Amino acid sequence: MLRRKADKEGKSLNEVLRSALIREAEGTGLPERVYTDLDDLAGSWVDVPGFDEAIRAQDRIDETLWR
């Protein structure tokens, strides 16, 4: 892969290898990290009037459906 890159760019294999090693050592050749956690949601809760009552209504069991 590095040999093909050197041929394509018209550089020596040593130059391409050296550049690759420098990029890896500096961390500049790495893709940007994508975070998939929920840290952005921390502290963003907003109280909505009626929400708690709506949730309680979903928790009620209708006895006629269980007969």
All heavy atoms as TSV, in Angstrom:
chain	resi	resn	atom	element	x	y	z
A	1	MET	N	N	0.826	-1.184	0.000
A	1	MET	CA	C	0.000	0.000	0.000
A	1	MET	C	C	0.878	1.259	0.000
A	1	MET	O	O	0.620	2.188	-0.748
A	1	MET	CB	C	-0.921	-0.021	1.225
A	1	MET	CG	C	-1.855	1.155	1.283
A	1	MET	SD	S	-3.094	0.977	2.554
A	1	MET	CE	C	-2.584	2.245	3.666
A	2	LEU	N	N	1.882	1.283	0.865
A	2	LEU	CA	C	2.761	2.458	0.904
A	2	LEU	C	C	3.590	2.570	-0.370
A	2	LEU	O	O	3.855	3.674	-0.852
A	2	LEU	CB	C	3.665	2.398	2.135
A	2	LEU	CG	C	2.956	2.605	3.478
A	2	LEU	CD1	C	3.927	2.412	4.625
A	2	LEU	CD2	C	2.300	3.957	3.561
A	3	ARG	N	N	3.978	1.423	-0.918
A	3	ARG	CA	C	4.759	1.438	-2.159
A	3	ARG	C	C	3.931	2.023	-3.302
A	3	ARG	O	O	4.416	2.838	-4.087
A	3	ARG	CB	C	5.218	0.022	-2.496
A	3	ARG	CG	C	6.257	-0.034	-3.601
A	3	ARG	CD	C	6.740	-1.441	-3.855
A	3	ARG	NE	N	7.293	-2.095	-2.673
A	3	ARG	CZ	C	8.546	-1.950	-2.228
A	3	ARG	NH1	N	9.366	-1.154	-2.868
A	3	ARG	NH2	N	8.955	-2.596	-1.173
A	4	ARG	N	N	2.630	1.633	-3.376
A	4	ARG	CA	C	1.750	2.198	-4.410
A	4	ARG	C	C	1.553	3.691	-4.216
A	4	ARG	O	O	1.516	4.464	-5.171
A	4	ARG	CB	C	0.407	1.491	-4.391
A	4	ARG	CG	C	0.437	0.145	-5.104
A	4	ARG	CD	C	-0.895	-0.473	-5.093
A	4	ARG	NE	N	-1.019	-1.054	-3.745
A	4	ARG	CZ	C	-2.022	-1.721	-3.289
A	4	ARG	NH1	N	-3.067	-1.892	-4.037
A	4	ARG	NH2	N	-2.042	-2.223	-2.082
A	5	LYS	N	N	1.413	4.096	-2.960
A	5	LYS	CA	C	1.239	5.525	-2.673
A	5	LYS	C	C	2.482	6.305	-3.089
A	5	LYS	O	O	2.385	7.388	-3.655
A	5	LYS	CB	C	0.953	5.728	-1.185
A	5	LYS	CG	C	0.649	7.163	-0.829
A	5	LYS	CD	C	0.226	7.313	0.617
A	5	LYS	CE	C	-0.075	8.773	0.905
A	5	LYS	NZ	N	-0.594	8.987	2.233
A	6	ALA	N	N	3.646	5.755	-2.815
A	6	ALA	CA	C	4.904	6.413	-3.201
A	6	ALA	C	C	4.989	6.557	-4.718
A	6	ALA	O	O	5.356	7.616	-5.230
A	6	ALA	CB	C	6.092	5.615	-2.673
A	7	ASP	N	N	4.635	5.486	-5.440
A	7	ASP	CA	C	4.663	5.547	-6.907
A	7	ASP	C	C	3.663	6.577	-7.419
A	7	ASP	O	O	3.963	7.353	-8.329
A	7	ASP	CB	C	4.340	4.173	-7.501
A	7	ASP	CG	C	5.469	3.173	-7.307
A	7	ASP	OD1	O	6.622	3.607	-7.069
A	7	ASP	OD2	O	5.192	1.957	-7.377
A	8	LYS	N	N	2.472	6.590	-6.839
A	8	LYS	CA	C	1.424	7.515	-7.271
A	8	LYS	C	C	1.822	8.968	-7.034
A	8	LYS	O	O	1.556	9.841	-7.859
A	8	LYS	CB	C	0.136	7.201	-6.510
A	8	LYS	CG	C	-1.038	8.054	-6.888
A	8	LYS	CD	C	-2.264	7.672	-6.067
A	8	LYS	CE	C	-3.391	8.644	-6.303
A	8	LYS	NZ	N	-4.545	8.344	-5.451
A	9	GLU	N	N	2.463	9.244	-5.892
A	9	GLU	CA	C	2.837	10.614	-5.540
A	9	GLU	C	C	4.220	11.002	-6.060
A	9	GLU	O	O	4.652	12.135	-5.868
A	9	GLU	CB	C	2.781	10.783	-4.021
A	9	GLU	CG	C	1.373	10.668	-3.470
A	9	GLU	CD	C	1.317	10.807	-1.958
A	9	GLU	OE1	O	2.359	11.082	-1.331
A	9	GLU	OE2	O	0.214	10.650	-1.404
A	10	GLY	N	N	4.928	10.051	-6.653
A	10	GLY	CA	C	6.256	10.345	-7.178
A	10	GLY	C	C	7.285	10.576	-6.079
A	10	GLY	O	O	8.210	11.365	-6.248
A	11	LYS	N	N	7.102	9.901	-4.937
A	11	LYS	CA	C	8.019	10.036	-3.810
A	11	LYS	C	C	8.706	8.703	-3.568
A	11	LYS	O	O	8.269	7.665	-4.046
A	11	LYS	CB	C	7.253	10.436	-2.539
A	11	LYS	CG	C	6.585	11.784	-2.610
A	11	LYS	CD	C	5.848	12.080	-1.318
A	11	LYS	CE	C	5.187	13.443	-1.347
A	11	LYS	NZ	N	4.438	13.703	-0.109
A	12	SER	N	N	9.760	8.760	-2.771
A	12	SER	CA	C	10.425	7.511	-2.404
A	12	SER	C	C	9.598	6.810	-1.327
A	12	SER	O	O	8.827	7.439	-0.602
A	12	SER	CB	C	11.834	7.792	-1.881
A	12	SER	OG	O	11.781	8.409	-0.614
A	13	LEU	N	N	9.787	5.506	-1.243
A	13	LEU	CA	C	9.099	4.736	-0.218
A	13	LEU	C	C	9.489	5.238	1.167
A	13	LEU	O	O	8.650	5.322	2.069
A	13	LEU	CB	C	9.428	3.246	-0.363
A	13	LEU	CG	C	8.787	2.309	0.649
A	13	LEU	CD1	C	7.277	2.410	0.604
A	13	LEU	CD2	C	9.237	0.878	0.405
A	14	ASN	N	N	10.730	5.625	1.338
A	14	ASN	CA	C	11.211	6.140	2.614
A	14	ASN	C	C	10.464	7.419	3.005
A	14	ASN	O	O	10.071	7.583	4.163
A	14	ASN	CB	C	12.719	6.395	2.538
A	14	ASN	CG	C	13.314	6.688	3.893
A	14	ASN	OD1	O	12.929	6.079	4.877
A	14	ASN	ND2	N	14.259	7.633	3.935
A	15	GLU	N	N	10.239	8.322	2.045
A	15	GLU	CA	C	9.519	9.570	2.339
A	15	GLU	C	C	8.077	9.299	2.775
A	15	GLU	O	O	7.590	9.891	3.743
A	15	GLU	CB	C	9.498	10.475	1.108
A	15	GLU	CG	C	10.811	11.132	0.780
A	15	GLU	CD	C	10.709	11.922	-0.515
A	15	GLU	OE1	O	10.329	11.352	-1.548
A	15	GLU	OE2	O	11.002	13.130	-0.459
A	16	VAL	N	N	7.424	8.400	2.053
A	16	VAL	CA	C	6.030	8.087	2.367
A	16	VAL	C	C	5.940	7.404	3.725
A	16	VAL	O	O	5.073	7.733	4.546
A	16	VAL	CB	C	5.406	7.213	1.257
A	16	VAL	CG1	C	4.015	6.736	1.649
A	16	VAL	CG2	C	5.344	7.988	-0.046
A	17	LEU	N	N	6.831	6.468	3.999
A	17	LEU	CA	C	6.846	5.761	5.267
A	17	LEU	C	C	7.106	6.724	6.422
A	17	LEU	O	O	6.429	6.687	7.449
A	17	LEU	CB	C	7.890	4.656	5.250
A	17	LEU	CG	C	8.028	3.826	6.514
A	17	LEU	CD1	C	6.712	3.163	6.860
A	17	LEU	CD2	C	9.116	2.796	6.369
A	18	ARG	N	N	8.063	7.605	6.228
A	18	ARG	CA	C	8.396	8.582	7.262
A	18	ARG	C	C	7.210	9.504	7.556
A	18	ARG	O	O	6.871	9.755	8.718
A	18	ARG	CB	C	9.609	9.401	6.820
A	18	ARG	CG	C	10.165	10.300	7.869
A	18	ARG	CD	C	11.550	10.819	7.440
A	18	ARG	NE	N	12.060	11.685	8.455
A	18	ARG	CZ	C	12.029	13.020	8.391
A	18	ARG	NH1	N	11.539	13.612	7.327
A	18	ARG	NH2	N	12.504	13.752	9.370
A	19	SER	N	N	6.523	9.967	6.511
A	19	SER	CA	C	5.349	10.832	6.688
A	19	SER	C	C	4.234	10.083	7.422
A	19	SER	O	O	3.569	10.649	8.300
A	19	SER	CB	C	4.823	11.308	5.334
A	19	SER	OG	O	5.756	12.161	4.720
A	20	ALA	N	N	4.033	8.815	7.077
A	20	ALA	CA	C	2.996	8.015	7.730
A	20	ALA	C	C	3.317	7.834	9.207
A	20	ALA	O	O	2.429	7.927	10.062
A	20	ALA	CB	C	2.852	6.668	7.041
A	21	LEU	N	N	4.566	7.573	9.531
A	21	LEU	CA	C	4.960	7.403	10.927
A	21	LEU	C	C	4.782	8.692	11.725
A	21	LEU	O	O	4.325	8.670	12.874
A	21	LEU	CB	C	6.412	6.928	11.013
A	21	LEU	CG	C	6.663	5.480	10.583
A	21	LEU	CD1	C	8.163	5.202	10.519
A	21	LEU	CD2	C	5.975	4.520	11.519
A	22	ILE	N	N	5.120	9.809	11.128
A	22	ILE	CA	C	4.956	11.105	11.801
A	22	ILE	C	C	3.479	11.391	12.049
A	22	ILE	O	O	3.089	11.808	13.145
A	22	ILE	CB	C	5.616	12.239	10.978
A	22	ILE	CG1	C	7.141	12.090	11.034
A	22	ILE	CG2	C	5.165	13.609	11.479
A	22	ILE	CD1	C	7.882	13.004	10.077
A	23	ARG	N	N	2.614	11.150	11.035
A	23	ARG	CA	C	1.166	11.382	11.198
A	23	ARG	C	C	0.602	10.517	12.319
A	23	ARG	O	O	-0.184	10.979	13.144
A	23	ARG	CB	C	0.427	11.073	9.895
A	23	ARG	CG	C	0.391	12.211	8.918
A	23	ARG	CD	C	-0.643	11.994	7.823
A	23	ARG	NE	N	-0.629	10.658	7.248
A	23	ARG	CZ	C	0.182	10.243	6.271
A	23	ARG	NH1	N	1.061	11.081	5.749
A	23	ARG	NH2	N	0.116	9.013	5.803
A	24	GLU	N	N	1.009	9.244	12.365
A	24	GLU	CA	C	0.517	8.347	13.412
A	24	GLU	C	C	1.013	8.782	14.790
A	24	GLU	O	O	0.265	8.756	15.763
A	24	GLU	CB	C	0.958	6.906	13.131
A	24	GLU	CG	C	0.216	6.264	11.980
A	24	GLU	CD	C	-1.267	6.133	12.236
A	24	GLU	OE1	O	-1.668	5.759	13.362
A	24	GLU	OE2	O	-2.043	6.406	11.304
A	25	ALA	N	N	2.267	9.188	14.887
A	25	ALA	CA	C	2.834	9.601	16.175
A	25	ALA	C	C	2.162	10.877	16.692
A	25	ALA	O	O	1.929	11.022	17.896
A	25	ALA	CB	C	4.333	9.818	16.044
A	26	GLU	N	N	1.831	11.771	15.787
A	26	GLU	CA	C	1.188	13.032	16.181
A	26	GLU	C	C	-0.325	12.872	16.351
A	26	GLU	O	O	-0.974	13.722	16.944
A	26	GLU	CB	C	1.445	14.108	15.127
A	26	GLU	CG	C	2.897	14.541	15.053
A	26	GLU	CD	C	3.154	15.528	13.933
A	26	GLU	OE1	O	2.314	15.642	13.012
A	26	GLU	OE2	O	4.208	16.183	13.973
A	27	GLY	N	N	-0.874	11.793	15.818
A	27	GLY	CA	C	-2.312	11.588	15.888
A	27	GLY	C	C	-3.080	12.392	14.866
A	27	GLY	O	O	-4.300	12.472	14.935
A	28	THR	N	N	-2.394	12.992	13.900
A	28	THR	CA	C	-3.081	13.819	12.907
A	28	THR	C	C	-3.684	12.990	11.784
A	28	THR	O	O	-4.541	13.480	11.063
A	28	THR	CB	C	-2.119	14.858	12.294
A	28	THR	OG1	O	-0.998	14.173	11.727
A	28	THR	CG2	C	-1.655	15.839	13.336
A	29	GLY	N	N	-3.292	11.752	11.640
A	29	GLY	CA	C	-3.822	10.914	10.576
A	29	GLY	C	C	-5.045	10.132	10.993
A	29	GLY	O	O	-5.604	9.371	10.220
A	30	LEU	N	N	-5.500	10.320	12.226
A	30	LEU	CA	C	-6.627	9.563	12.735
A	30	LEU	C	C	-7.934	10.254	12.390
A	30	LEU	O	O	-8.011	11.482	12.378
A	30	LEU	CB	C	-6.513	9.411	14.258
A	30	LEU	CG	C	-5.247	8.745	14.772
A	30	LEU	CD1	C	-5.231	8.777	16.294
A	30	LEU	CD2	C	-5.152	7.319	14.272
A	31	PRO	N	N	-8.994	9.475	12.118
A	31	PRO	CA	C	-10.299	10.101	11.859
A	31	PRO	C	C	-10.843	10.725	13.134
A	31	PRO	O	O	-10.478	10.316	14.239
A	31	PRO	CB	C	-11.168	8.915	11.425
A	31	PRO	CG	C	-10.494	7.709	11.960
A	31	PRO	CD	C	-9.029	8.030	12.036
A	32	GLU	N	N	-11.715	11.711	12.970
A	32	GLU	CA	C	-12.310	12.373	14.134
A	32	GLU	C	C	-13.179	11.376	14.892
A	32	GLU	O	O	-13.938	10.623	14.305
A	32	GLU	CB	C	-13.165	13.553	13.681
A	32	GLU	CG	C	-13.697	14.381	14.821
A	32	GLU	CD	C	-14.440	15.609	14.338
A	32	GLU	OE1	O	-14.046	16.182	13.326
A	32	GLU	OE2	O	-15.415	15.986	15.007
A	33	ARG	N	N	-13.060	11.357	16.196
A	33	ARG	CA	C	-13.805	10.411	17.025
A	33	ARG	C	C	-15.279	10.828	17.089
A	33	ARG	O	O	-15.594	11.994	17.279
A	33	ARG	CB	C	-13.223	10.378	18.421
A	33	ARG	CG	C	-14.019	9.498	19.377
A	33	ARG	CD	C	-13.352	9.353	20.683
A	33	ARG	NE	N	-12.496	8.187	20.567
A	33	ARG	CZ	C	-11.579	7.838	21.445
A	33	ARG	NH1	N	-11.368	8.591	22.495
A	33	ARG	NH2	N	-10.865	6.771	21.289
A	34	VAL	N	N	-16.147	9.860	16.923
A	34	VAL	CA	C	-17.584	10.082	17.005
A	34	VAL	C	C	-18.067	9.469	18.309
A	34	VAL	O	O	-17.864	8.288	18.551
A	34	VAL	CB	C	-18.312	9.438	15.810
A	34	VAL	CG1	C	-19.809	9.608	15.951
A	34	VAL	CG2	C	-17.821	10.028	14.508
A	35	TYR	N	N	-18.684	10.280	19.148
A	35	TYR	CA	C	-19.178	9.802	20.431
A	35	TYR	C	C	-20.643	9.385	20.291
A	35	TYR	O	O	-21.425	10.064	19.633
A	35	TYR	CB	C	-19.048	10.897	21.497
A	35	TYR	CG	C	-17.619	11.237	21.796
A	35	TYR	CD1	C	-16.987	12.310	21.192
A	35	TYR	CD2	C	-16.885	10.454	22.673
A	35	TYR	CE1	C	-15.657	12.606	21.466
A	35	TYR	CE2	C	-15.566	10.737	22.954
A	35	TYR	CZ	C	-14.957	11.820	22.348
A	35	TYR	OH	O	-13.648	12.093	22.627
A	36	THR	N	N	-20.988	8.262	20.914
A	36	THR	CA	C	-22.350	7.755	20.824
A	36	THR	C	C	-22.994	7.629	22.202
A	36	THR	O	O	-23.933	6.868	22.375
A	36	THR	CB	C	-22.376	6.384	20.128
A	36	THR	OG1	O	-21.521	5.494	20.842
A	36	THR	CG2	C	-21.910	6.497	18.686
A	37	ASP	N	N	-22.478	8.369	23.164
A	37	ASP	CA	C	-23.057	8.295	24.504
A	37	ASP	C	C	-24.144	9.369	24.663
A	37	ASP	O	O	-24.466	10.082	23.726
A	37	ASP	CB	C	-21.979	8.444	25.582
A	37	ASP	CG	C	-21.164	9.714	25.424
A	37	ASP	OD1	O	-21.695	10.697	24.863
A	37	ASP	OD2	O	-20.008	9.736	25.845
A	38	LEU	N	N	-24.705	9.461	25.827
A	38	LEU	CA	C	-25.807	10.393	26.078
A	38	LEU	C	C	-25.394	11.589	26.926
A	38	LEU	O	O	-26.238	12.245	27.533
A	38	LEU	CB	C	-26.951	9.635	26.761
A	38	LEU	CG	C	-27.515	8.454	25.963
A	38	LEU	CD1	C	-28.568	7.731	26.781
A	38	LEU	CD2	C	-28.072	8.907	24.632
A	39	ASP	N	N	-24.100	11.895	26.960
A	39	ASP	CA	C	-23.611	13.004	27.775
A	39	ASP	C	C	-24.267	14.336	27.423
A	39	ASP	O	O	-24.466	15.187	28.288
A	39	ASP	CB	C	-22.097	13.150	27.643
A	39	ASP	CG	C	-21.349	12.072	28.398
A	39	ASP	OD1	O	-21.986	11.329	29.169
A	39	ASP	OD2	O	-20.118	11.974	28.221
A	40	ASP	N	N	-24.613	14.538	26.165
A	40	ASP	CA	C	-25.229	15.808	25.765
A	40	ASP	C	C	-26.597	16.013	26.398
A	40	ASP	O	O	-27.083	17.132	26.499
A	40	ASP	CB	C	-25.370	15.874	24.241
A	40	ASP	CG	C	-24.034	16.013	23.547
A	40	ASP	OD1	O	-23.056	16.409	24.219
A	40	ASP	OD2	O	-23.951	15.739	22.337
A	41	LEU	N	N	-27.236	14.928	26.826
A	41	LEU	CA	C	-28.571	15.036	27.417
A	41	LEU	C	C	-28.544	15.316	28.912
A	41	LEU	O	O	-29.564	15.702	29.482
A	41	LEU	CB	C	-29.343	13.731	27.162
A	41	LEU	CG	C	-29.606	13.395	25.698
A	41	LEU	CD1	C	-30.297	12.045	25.593
A	41	LEU	CD2	C	-30.424	14.474	25.032
A	42	ALA	N	N	-27.409	15.123	29.538
A	42	ALA	CA	C	-27.309	15.316	30.990
A	42	ALA	C	C	-27.660	16.757	31.360
A	42	ALA	O	O	-27.129	17.707	30.795
A	42	ALA	CB	C	-25.901	14.980	31.473
A	43	GLY	N	N	-28.587	16.897	32.280
A	43	GLY	CA	C	-28.976	18.228	32.743
A	43	GLY	C	C	-29.937	18.958	31.832
A	43	GLY	O	O	-30.196	20.139	32.024
A	44	SER	N	N	-30.486	18.273	30.831
A	44	SER	CA	C	-31.355	18.966	29.883
A	44	SER	C	C	-32.843	18.658	30.086
A	44	SER	O	O	-33.663	19.049	29.267
A	44	SER	CB	C	-30.954	18.586	28.450
A	44	SER	OG	O	-31.185	17.213	28.211
A	45	TRP	N	N	-33.186	17.963	31.195
A	45	TRP	CA	C	-34.576	17.616	31.439
A	45	TRP	C	C	-35.413	18.874	31.644
A	45	TRP	O	O	-35.018	19.790	32.344
A	45	TRP	CB	C	-34.675	16.725	32.678
A	45	TRP	CG	C	-36.076	16.294	32.951
A	45	TRP	CD1	C	-36.948	16.886	33.821
A	45	TRP	CD2	C	-36.776	15.225	32.352
A	45	TRP	NE1	N	-38.149	16.233	33.810
A	45	TRP	CE2	C	-38.079	15.202	32.905
A	45	TRP	CE3	C	-36.449	14.270	31.398
A	45	TRP	CZ2	C	-39.023	14.265	32.529
A	45	TRP	CZ3	C	-37.398	13.337	31.038
A	45	TRP	CH2	C	-38.669	13.346	31.603
A	46	VAL	N	N	-36.576	18.879	31.015
A	46	VAL	CA	C	-37.508	19.991	31.146
A	46	VAL	C	C	-38.819	19.418	31.667
A	46	VAL	O	O	-39.360	18.466	31.098
A	46	VAL	CB	C	-37.751	20.681	29.784
A	46	VAL	CG1	C	-38.784	21.785	29.916
A	46	VAL	CG2	C	-36.449	21.223	29.228
A	47	ASP	N	N	-39.325	19.975	32.757
A	47	ASP	CA	C	-40.607	19.526	33.296
A	47	ASP	C	C	-41.737	19.974	32.381
A	47	ASP	O	O	-41.837	21.155	32.027
A	47	ASP	CB	C	-40.839	20.090	34.701
A	47	ASP	CG	C	-40.009	19.360	35.743
A	47	ASP	OD1	O	-39.793	18.140	35.575
A	47	ASP	OD2	O	-39.586	20.004	36.714
A	48	VAL	N	N	-42.566	19.017	32.007
A	48	VAL	CA	C	-43.705	19.302	31.140
A	48	VAL	C	C	-44.975	19.060	31.954
A	48	VAL	O	O	-45.156	17.970	32.495
A	48	VAL	CB	C	-43.694	18.381	29.893
A	48	VAL	CG1	C	-44.926	18.609	29.043
A	48	VAL	CG2	C	-42.433	18.601	29.088
A	49	PRO	N	N	-45.836	20.067	32.053
A	49	PRO	CA	C	-47.077	19.892	32.831
A	49	PRO	C	C	-47.894	18.729	32.263
A	49	PRO	O	O	-48.055	18.593	31.064
A	49	PRO	CB	C	-47.811	21.215	32.635
A	49	PRO	CG	C	-46.769	22.188	32.199
A	49	PRO	CD	C	-45.729	21.395	31.484
A	50	GLY	N	N	-48.355	17.852	33.151
A	50	GLY	CA	C	-49.189	16.738	32.729
A	50	GLY	C	C	-48.434	15.472	32.378
A	50	GLY	O	O	-49.035	14.429	32.162
A	51	PHE	N	N	-47.111	15.538	32.278
A	51	PHE	CA	C	-46.322	14.366	31.903
A	51	PHE	C	C	-46.451	13.247	32.930
A	51	PHE	O	O	-46.699	12.092	32.573
A	51	PHE	CB	C	-44.850	14.746	31.718
A	51	PHE	CG	C	-43.966	13.573	31.402
A	51	PHE	CD1	C	-43.903	13.073	30.118
A	51	PHE	CD2	C	-43.208	12.959	32.387
A	51	PHE	CE1	C	-43.098	11.988	29.820
A	51	PHE	CE2	C	-42.407	11.870	32.103
A	51	PHE	CZ	C	-42.352	11.381	30.809
A	52	ASP	N	N	-46.287	13.591	34.209
A	52	ASP	CA	C	-46.344	12.564	35.255
A	52	ASP	C	C	-47.711	11.883	35.293
A	52	ASP	O	O	-47.801	10.657	35.458
A	52	ASP	CB	C	-46.006	13.165	36.625
A	52	ASP	CG	C	-44.543	13.576	36.707
A	52	ASP	OD1	O	-43.707	12.921	36.053
A	52	ASP	OD2	O	-44.249	14.541	37.433
A	53	GLU	N	N	-48.764	12.639	35.127
A	53	GLU	CA	C	-50.112	12.056	35.114
A	53	GLU	C	C	-50.297	11.137	33.905
A	53	GLU	O	O	-50.897	10.068	34.006
A	53	GLU	CB	C	-51.175	13.152	35.118
A	53	GLU	CG	C	-52.594	12.633	35.112
A	53	GLU	CD	C	-52.903	11.659	36.249
A	53	GLU	OE1	O	-52.386	11.847	37.367
A	53	GLU	OE2	O	-53.653	10.699	36.006
A	54	ALA	N	N	-49.766	11.515	32.768
A	54	ALA	CA	C	-49.873	10.673	31.573
A	54	ALA	C	C	-49.141	9.348	31.775
A	54	ALA	O	O	-49.632	8.294	31.368
A	54	ALA	CB	C	-49.314	11.413	30.358
A	55	ILE	N	N	-48.015	9.377	32.426
A	55	ILE	CA	C	-47.259	8.150	32.703
A	55	ILE	C	C	-48.017	7.291	33.715
A	55	ILE	O	O	-48.109	6.065	33.557
A	55	ILE	CB	C	-45.839	8.481	33.210
A	55	ILE	CG1	C	-45.035	9.182	32.113
A	55	ILE	CG2	C	-45.122	7.237	33.694
A	55	ILE	CD1	C	-44.850	8.353	30.849
A	56	ARG	N	N	-48.587	7.903	34.739
A	56	ARG	CA	C	-49.356	7.144	35.730
A	56	ARG	C	C	-50.559	6.469	35.068
A	56	ARG	O	O	-50.914	5.338	35.387
A	56	ARG	CB	C	-49.813	8.043	36.874
A	56	ARG	CG	C	-48.768	8.210	37.952
A	56	ARG	CD	C	-49.351	8.841	39.212
A	56	ARG	NE	N	-49.747	10.237	39.026
A	56	ARG	CZ	C	-48.895	11.277	39.070
A	56	ARG	NH1	N	-47.618	11.071	39.310
A	56	ARG	NH2	N	-49.325	12.512	38.898
A	57	ALA	N	N	-51.186	7.146	34.116
A	57	ALA	CA	C	-52.348	6.574	33.420
A	57	ALA	C	C	-51.941	5.319	32.641
A	57	ALA	O	O	-52.719	4.369	32.533
A	57	ALA	CB	C	-52.958	7.617	32.493
A	58	GLN	N	N	-50.756	5.290	32.126
A	58	GLN	CA	C	-50.277	4.119	31.387
A	58	GLN	C	C	-49.979	2.949	32.318
A	58	GLN	O	O	-50.005	1.801	31.900
A	58	GLN	CB	C	-49.017	4.469	30.592
A	58	GLN	CG	C	-49.271	5.432	29.478
A	58	GLN	CD	C	-47.994	5.807	28.759
A	58	GLN	OE1	O	-46.977	5.132	28.859
A	58	GLN	NE2	N	-48.041	6.899	28.011
A	59	ASP	N	N	-49.707	3.232	33.577
A	59	ASP	CA	C	-49.386	2.183	34.544
A	59	ASP	C	C	-50.627	1.545	35.166
A	59	ASP	O	O	-50.517	0.530	35.843
A	59	ASP	CB	C	-48.479	2.736	35.651
A	59	ASP	CG	C	-47.081	3.035	35.140
A	59	ASP	OD1	O	-46.697	2.466	34.106
A	59	ASP	OD2	O	-46.380	3.827	35.796
A	60	ARG	N	N	-51.800	2.147	34.961
A	60	ARG	CA	C	-53.028	1.595	35.538
A	60	ARG	C	C	-53.451	0.352	34.761
A	60	ARG	O	O	-53.395	0.312	33.543
A	60	ARG	CB	C	-54.145	2.626	35.494
A	60	ARG	CG	C	-53.929	3.751	36.467
A	60	ARG	CD	C	-55.152	4.657	36.568
A	60	ARG	NE	N	-54.742	5.905	37.164
A	60	ARG	CZ	C	-54.689	7.077	36.509
A	60	ARG	NH1	N	-55.048	7.162	35.272
A	60	ARG	NH2	N	-54.282	8.163	37.128
A	61	ILE	N	N	-53.905	-0.651	35.487
A	61	ILE	CA	C	-54.344	-1.898	34.877
A	61	ILE	C	C	-55.869	-1.896	34.789
A	61	ILE	O	O	-56.563	-1.677	35.791
A	61	ILE	CB	C	-53.863	-3.110	35.696
A	61	ILE	CG1	C	-52.338	-3.140	35.690
A	61	ILE	CG2	C	-54.452	-4.398	35.154
A	61	ILE	CD1	C	-51.742	-4.177	36.608
A	62	ASP	N	N	-56.375	-2.143	33.606
A	62	ASP	CA	C	-57.819	-2.253	33.427
A	62	ASP	C	C	-58.209	-3.697	33.703
A	62	ASP	O	O	-57.940	-4.598	32.913
A	62	ASP	CB	C	-58.187	-1.863	31.983
A	62	ASP	CG	C	-59.692	-1.821	31.761
A	62	ASP	OD1	O	-60.445	-2.313	32.629
A	62	ASP	OD2	O	-60.096	-1.294	30.700
A	63	GLU	N	N	-58.844	-3.915	34.865
A	63	GLU	CA	C	-59.179	-5.271	35.321
A	63	GLU	C	C	-60.102	-5.998	34.344
A	63	GLU	O	O	-60.062	-7.215	34.238
A	63	GLU	CB	C	-59.828	-5.210	36.709
A	63	GLU	CG	C	-58.897	-4.689	37.796
A	63	GLU	CD	C	-57.717	-5.621	38.057
A	63	GLU	OE1	O	-57.849	-6.837	37.844
A	63	GLU	OE2	O	-56.677	-5.105	38.507
A	64	THR	N	N	-60.931	-5.260	33.601
A	64	THR	CA	C	-61.846	-5.925	32.663
A	64	THR	C	C	-61.118	-6.582	31.505
A	64	THR	O	O	-61.624	-7.516	30.909
A	64	THR	CB	C	-62.870	-4.924	32.111
A	64	THR	OG1	O	-62.189	-3.888	31.409
A	64	THR	CG2	C	-63.720	-4.313	33.222
A	65	LEU	N	N	-59.938	-6.093	31.199
A	65	LEU	CA	C	-59.162	-6.695	30.104
A	65	LEU	C	C	-58.478	-7.994	30.530
A	65	LEU	O	O	-58.045	-8.765	29.681
A	65	LEU	CB	C	-58.109	-5.706	29.593
A	65	LEU	CG	C	-58.642	-4.433	28.961
A	65	LEU	CD1	C	-57.486	-3.493	28.640
A	65	LEU	CD2	C	-59.421	-4.755	27.705
A	66	TRP	N	N	-58.391	-8.253	31.834
A	66	TRP	CA	C	-57.671	-9.430	32.335
A	66	TRP	C	C	-58.609	-10.547	32.770
A	66	TRP	O	O	-58.206	-11.485	33.428
A	66	TRP	CB	C	-56.760	-9.004	33.493
A	66	TRP	CG	C	-55.629	-8.184	33.000
A	66	TRP	CD1	C	-55.554	-6.848	32.957
A	66	TRP	CD2	C	-54.430	-8.676	32.425
A	66	TRP	NE1	N	-54.382	-6.439	32.408
A	66	TRP	CE2	C	-53.652	-7.564	32.067
A	66	TRP	CE3	C	-53.910	-9.950	32.168
A	66	TRP	CZ2	C	-52.406	-7.680	31.484
A	66	TRP	CZ3	C	-52.656	-10.055	31.584
A	66	TRP	CH2	C	-51.925	-8.925	31.248
A	67	ARG	N	N	-59.866	-10.459	32.442
A	67	ARG	CA	C	-60.826	-11.503	32.828
A	67	ARG	C	C	-61.038	-12.470	31.713
A	67	ARG	O	O	-60.888	-12.295	30.593
A	67	ARG	CB	C	-62.150	-10.885	33.240
A	67	ARG	CG	C	-61.986	-10.125	34.529
A	67	ARG	CD	C	-63.299	-9.626	35.000
A	67	ARG	NE	N	-63.016	-8.811	36.169
A	67	ARG	CZ	C	-63.917	-8.187	36.834
A	67	ARG	NH1	N	-65.170	-8.266	36.484
A	67	ARG	NH2	N	-63.598	-7.478	37.875
